[in-house]
Amino acid sequence: MEPSPTAGTLLVDTSRGNRVGEFRGVAGLYWSLRTVGGGREWEVEPRHVRHALPIEQLRARTARANARSRGEVL
């Protein structure tokens, strides 16, 4: 089994249309991810996860900053 990344690492869930999420932890055989701006966590098999590319990380962080400026994120 692949070692789990550190909390907060940006990953891409390839089973959900390359959705970017922050690694939150391990739940049995699954990894828990959460959208960068907050929201619901979801679980994914580690085999469907890859590290986010720099451009994907930038997009996710920009979306979080924009949501924060609108008061949508704490």
C-alpha positions in Angstrom: 0.0 0.0 0.0 1.2 3.5 -0.9 2.2 5.7 2.0 -0.2 8.5 2.7 0.8 12.1 2.1 0.9 14.7 4.8 -2.3 16.6 5.7 -3.0 19.5 3.3 -1.2 18.0 0.3 -3.1 18.9 -2.9 -4.1 15.8 -4.8 -6.2 15.0 -7.9 -8.9 12.4 -7.8 -8.8 10.9 -11.3 -12.0 9.0 -10.6 -14.0 12.2 -10.3 -13.0 14.2 -13.3 -9.6 15.3 -12.0 -11.1 17.0 -9.0 -8.5 18.7 -6.8 -8.7 18.2 -3.0 -6.6 18.5 0.1 -5.5 15.3 1.7 -7.3 15.0 5.1 -6.4 11.6 6.3 -6.9 7.8 6.0 -10.3 6.1 6.4 -9.7 2.4 6.2 -8.7 1.6 2.7 -9.6 5.0 1.4 -8.1 8.5 1.5 -10.2 11.4 2.6 -10.0 14.6 0.4 -11.7 17.9 0.8 -12.0 20.8 -1.7 -9.5 23.5 -1.1 -12.0 26.1 -0.2 -13.8 23.9 2.3 -16.9 21.8 1.9 -17.7 18.2 2.1 -15.0 15.5 2.3 -15.0 12.6 0.0 -13.2 9.3 0.0 -11.2 7.8 -2.8 -9.1 4.8 -3.4 -5.4 5.7 -3.4 -4.9 4.2 -6.8 -7.2 6.9 -8.2 -5.1 9.8 -6.8 -2.1 11.6 -8.1 -0.2 14.7 -6.9 -1.6 18.0 -8.3 0.4 19.7 -11.0 1.7 23.2 -10.2 -1.0 24.8 -12.4 -3.7 22.7 -10.7 -2.4 23.9 -7.3 -2.4 27.5 -8.5 -6.0 27.2 -9.7 -7.2 25.6 -6.4 -5.5 28.2 -4.3 -6.8 31.1 -6.5 -10.3 29.7 -6.2 -9.9 29.6 -2.4 -8.6 33.2 -2.3 -11.5 34.4 -4.4 -14.0 32.6 -2.2 -12.4 34.1 0.9 -12.6 37.6 -0.6 -16.3 37.0 -1.2 -16.7 35.9 2.4 -17.5 32.3 1.5 -14.5 30.8 3.3 -13.2 31.3 6.8 
